[in-house]
């Protein structure tokens, strides 16, 4: 039987496709910009028939109607990285958060620590051999689907066909719902003066030929905007957006000097504008892979001159980094920060960087503090931290005593807080 016949036999409507879901099931919901919006709406329509269905996912960029209080008892969300669409529900105790390194998420499914009954995914149309691409989110969606007992797929005509370890054959799908709608897009904006200064400082630290990891948002955008005079940069990252496309078109990102996957941009997922989605479609310079591969510190370290750039919410005077909570209130997740910090630390010529603005709330709070706020999680330990950057400079902490760390961090704090931090450091016995 040819693949076209197999495909047509599996095409159905959302209600029919979702009829297999039973109370007590655990569902995986496709992440990033690859969320299956039609299937999610169809699932919510079935809510009165279902009880205690768990929905598990990473960061998602589409609506999450299943966390509405009216679905309590029907659905329970379990986020492996908290996004804006589920943050309120998690903080109110109506949804769960499971802390986990991004590199280790596939293992949760593969080792049946979190066995998946049904995977809801969004795919590209099949190619001439019957293979669909996972498109813009391969990282955890491909491993989850491969571990699931049942796969329901939206085949979205607007999903780009990304290359790499990113394919599934139509014969592996249990039900197919054909859709045609645009992917969610990231709002592109100008970075603040503080972020632009941080970006300038970091850009000056990056050598020509380096391989870079960054995410999306003000910090990575500011770094990318300051790389206009660099040469032969490469990309190995969990996520990238439009700024990478611009540097490729300028001939700055070539990946020609990479020592791992030379000539290729390697990532786990993508989020940006339609420009990005057009760029990655069937583009052989871009490869997407599952996160146990992309985020494996060993693989990261195989890139010489690996520069890892990650953000923080708060840093204490010993170098402990909090990036996932505000005090005891969960805000985001661990993601790939420590995967890349450790990978870059082991890279030949590698540079692991934590960056953050010196203050918050209109300069009323110092993000560099004597101690982390009570209840804060330690995302990156003081033993792993090498370099902290604010708009006031660079603090090199690796191999430094607590006294020298405190001095270096006070020197890159906002000037209004340096006396206060010095007094606190002396009281704590750091100075």
N, C-alpha and C positions, 0 to 999 in steps of 0.2 A: 504494500500500500504506500503510495507516495505521500510526502509530507503535506501537500495541499489538501488532500482528502482527510487526513488526520486533523488538520487545522479546522476545516469547515465543520467537521463533526463535533468539535468542542466549543464552537462559538455559540453563545447564548446571551440572554439578558442578565442583568445584575441580580435580580430577585431569584432567578433559577440557579445561578452560579452560587449564590450565598446560602442556598437551602441546606447545604451540607453542614453548616455550622450549628453546633449543639451547645446547650448550657454546660458550663464548666470547661469549655475549650480555652486553650491559650492561642491567640492569634498574633502573628507578626505583621506589623504594618510597615510597608516600604517607607524608607526614610528620606531625609533631605528634600530635594526638589522632585523626587520620584515618588511622591505619595499618590496612592490610587484614589483620587477624590470621588469618583463615581461609586466605587465599591464601598467606601466609607459611608457615603450617603445611603446606599442601599442597606448597609449593616444597621445603621441607626433606625431605618424604617422597620427593621425586624426586632427592635429592642423589646416590645411587649411580649414577644415569644421566648425571650432568652433571659437566663439568670447566670450571674457569676462568670461572665466571659471576660477574660483578661486580655488586654491589648498591650503588646510590648513593642517598643520602637526606640530608635535613637532620635536625635534632633530632627524635627520635621518642619517644613516651611509652608504647609497647607493648613487649612482650618482643622481643628480637632474637636468636632461637635460631641464626640463621645464622652468628654469630660464635663459636659453640662450636668448640673445637679439633678436634672430630671431623669438622668439615666442611672442614678445610683441604685445599686442592686442588680442592674442589668449588665453594665460594663464597669471594669476597674482598669484604669490606665496604669501602666508600669513603664516609666521612662528611664532609659539608660543614659540619657543626656537631656537635661531640662531646657526646653525652648519657651519662647514667650507664650505660645498657644496652650501650654499645660502648666505653666509656672504657678498660677493662682490656685489651681486645683491641688498641686503638690503641696504648696505652702499651707493650704487649708486642711490638709489631711484627707482629701477626697481622692487622691491619686498617689501612686507610689513612685519612689526613686530608688534605683539600684546602682550604687557606685561601682564602676568597673573601668579598667583601662580599655581604650578603643581597640587595641591590639588583641585583647582577650575576649571581646564580645563573641566572635564566631565560635570560640570554644564552648561558650555557654550552651549553644544549640547543638553543636557536634557531639558533645559529651553528655547530652541529656540532663544537664544541670537545669536548664530551662527548655524542656522539650516543646517543640512547636507542633500544634495540631494542624493549623491552617496558615499559610502565608498568603497575604494580600499584596500583590506587587504590580508595578507598572513597567511595561516593556516597550521596546521599539517594534515596528512591524518586522516579520521574518524576512531574512535574506533569501537568495535563490536556493539555499540549501536547507531552509527551514529553521534557521537559528535566529532567535530574538536576542537583542542586546538589553541588558539592564539599564543602559542609558546613563543618566546622570548620578545614579546611586548604586554602585556595585559593592562598596565596602562591607556592609553588614547584611545587605539584602540578599545577595547571592548565597552566602553561607546559610542564612536562615531558610531560604527557599529549598536549598539542597537537603536540609535536615528535616523539613516539614513533611507530614504525612500527606498533605493535600495542598496543591498550589492553585490559587485563583489569580488569573492575570488580566489586567487591563492591557490591551494592545493599543497604545496611543499613537496615532499617526504623526503627532508632533514631538514624540520622544526621539532625540538623536540616537544614532547608532554609534556608540563608543566602542573602541577596540581594547584589546588586552585580554585579561581573564574575566570576560564580561558577558558570556553568552549562555543561553539555555535553548535546547531544541524544543520545538512545539510538542513533540511526543511526551515530554516530561510534564506538561501542563495538564491539569485536570479539568479546568474550565477557562474559557476565554470570553472576555467582554470587550468588544471593539469600541474605542472612544476616539475623540478628536477634539482636544482642547489644549490651550497653551500652558506651558509649565509656569510655576510661580517664578517671579523675577526679583532679584535683589535691587533695592533702591540705591542708586549710585549717587554719592554726595561728596562734597569737599571735606577734607579733614580739618580739624581745628588747628589753631596755631601751635598748641602744645603737642598734638600728635605729629604735626609736620616737623617740629624740632626734633622729636624722638626719631622720626623717620630719617631725618638728615644725619643724626648721630649714628644710627645703626647702619645706614648706607655707607658711611665712611669706614665702617669696620669690615664690610664685606669685600673680599678680594675678587678680582676678575677670575672667571672660571669656577666660582663657587656654585654649589647646589643649595637651593633655598627651600625651607619649609615655612609656610605661613597659612593663615586661614582667610577669613573675610572680615571686613569691618574697618574701622578707622585706623587701627594700628597697621595692619598689612597694607592697606591702601596708601598710607603715608610713606611706608618704606618703599613700595613699588614706584611711587611718584618721584622718589629721590635717586633712582637707579639709572637715570638717563645717560650717564657717561660710562657705564660698566660694559664689559665685554664677555660674551660666551657664558652667560649664567645658565644654570640648569634648575629643574624643578623636581623635587621628590617631596610630596606633601599629602596630608590627608584630604585637603580641600583647596581648590583655588577658584578665582572669579575673573572678572573682566580685565583687571589690571595686568594679569599675566598675558592676556591676548595682546594688549597694547604693546608690551615690551617685546613680544615675539615679532610683531609686525614691524617694530623698529630695528630688528636684528640684534637686540640685546640678549634675549633668551634664545639660545641655540641648542643647548644641551650637548654641545659637541665635546666638551671637556669632562663630562660625567664619567665616573669610573664604574657605575652600576646602572644598567640600562642606558648606555650612551646613546644620544640622539633621541631620547624619549622623555616626555613629561610624564611622571608617574604620580597617580593620585588614587584616592578611594571614592571621592564623590565631588560634585561640582554644584555651584550655585551662583547665578549671575543673571545677566540680561539675555535677551534673544540673540544678541551678538555672540555671546559665549557659546550658546547652544548650537548656533550655526557653525562656529569655528570647530567645535569638537566632533561634529557629525562626520563619521567615516574618515577622520583625520589620523593618519598613521603616526604622527609625532606624539599623540596623546594616548596613553594606556591607563585604563582603570583596573584595579585589582582589589580583592578583598583585604580587609584591614589587618588580618593576621599576617599578611605579606607586606603591605605598605608600611604598617606601623611596627613591624618587628624591629626592635632596636639593632639587632644584628644586621638586617638588610639596610637600615638607615645608615649604619656605620660604614657600609661598603661604598658609600659616596665620600670620596675625599673632599675636604673643605666643605663639609656639611654645616650649614648655618640654620639653626632652629630658632625661630622667633615666636615667642608665646607671651600672652598677656596675663596680667594678674590684677586682682582686686586690692590686695594688701600684702605688704612684706614687713616682717618684723626685723629688729636690729641684729638678729643672728642669721638672717637670710631665709627663714621659713616663708614659703609662698602660699597664700590662699587665693585660689582662682575660681572656686565653685560655690562659695557660700558667703553670705553677709552675716557674720556671727553664726548663730545656729540655723539661720534661715537658708534653705537650699535655693541656689540661684541658677546654676547651669550643670556642670559635671566635670569629671576629670578629663574626658576626651582623650586626645593623644599627646597632651603636654609632656607627661613624664616619658612616654615612649620616645619622643623626639629629643627631649633633653638628654636622655641617657644615650640614645643613638648618636647624637652629635658629639657628645663628650668622648665617645670612643672612635670617632672618625679621625683619620689623619688630617690634621689642620682644622678640625671641627670647632665650631663656636656655638655653644648653647646660650641663648639670650632670653631673659625675662624682662619685659618692658611694661611700664605703666606710667600714667601721669602722676606727678608728685602729690596732687591734691584731688579732693572730690568736693562736691556741693559748693561750688563757687569759692574755692580756696579756704573753706572753713574746716576741712578735715584733711589731715596728712595721711596719705596712703602708706607712707613709711612710718611705722609705729613701734613703740618700745616692745609691745607684745601684740600678737594677733588678738582680735576681738574675741571675747569669751564665746566659746562654742564654734569657732571657725574650724574648718577642716584644713589640714596641711596637704595641699595638692602636690607640691614639690618640696622635698625635704631640704634642710640646710646642707645636708651632705651631697645633694645632687646639684645644687645651684652653683653656677660659675660666674655669671655676669648679670647685673641688674642695670637697666637703663631708664632714666627719666629725662625730662626735657632739660634737667640741670647737669646731666653728665652720665658717666659710666662708673659703676662700682664693681671692681673685679674682686670676687670673694673667694674663689677656689684656692684652697691651700692656706687661707688666712685664718688667724686666730679670731676669737669672738671680739676682742678689743679692736683689731684692725678692721673687721667687718662692720662693727658699729660705727667707727670713724668714717669709713668709706660711704656707708649708707646715709649718714647724717649729712655728708658733703653733697649728696645729690637730692636731698629733701628740699622742699620749698624753704627759702630763707626765713620766712616767718615762723617756721617750726623748729629750726635748728637748735636754738637755745633750749627749748623745751625738751627736745629729744636728747640733747647732751645731758641735761639734768637727770632725766629718767634713766639714761644709760649708766650714769654714775651711781644712782640709787640701786640699780640692779646689779652693780658690781662688774659691769662690762668695761667700764673705763677707769 
